[in-house]
Amino acid sequence: MLHVPKAIEWYRPAMTRRMLRIVLPCSLLTLTAALLIGGGVLVRDGGWSATLVIVGVLFAIAGPTIAAYGVLKFLKHDVYLSLRTDGVQFHDEEGCDSFIRWSDLEEAASPDPGTLELRPDNGGAPLIVKEQFIGIANADLAARIAELHRKALLGVPLR
């Protein structure tokens, strides 16, 4: 029977800072739009009133449009780390997959909070992941990888 590898755990990078770079400016544009339109209604001076409302409407259109474009860019950021029954897979921003089998892994470490390092035992270049993942610190993730690595080497079924 053919053994098909299956994902045990799957991690996405924390994207809070990237999302804030989209949400904050667009929120400010929308708030400014509301203030300009409100000011245009309150001024009741033909020229100024119309100008404030028109500029406010342009800001009201620009805010959500920029937000939609930013969210589309945000969603295209398809980076993940997958712990599978046969090893560790990292999918980077360029769409490239790096894979290390459990039998080829020497060590998983986190030299600093923003880095996860996976060293193969064949003396090859380590896989260095410069991401922080949602819901788990890189040191804890390295410990989890080491735990699964030990189990895989002992022949314990990974689920």
Secondary structure, 3 states (H helix, E strand, C coil): CCCCCCEEEEECECCHHHHHHHHHHHHHHHHHHHHHHHHHHHHCCHHHHHHHHHHHHHHHHHHHHHHHHHHHHHHCCCCEEEEECCEEEEECCCCCEEEEEHHHEEEEECCCCCCEEEEECCCCCCEEECCCECCECHHHHHHHHHHHHHHHHHCCCCC
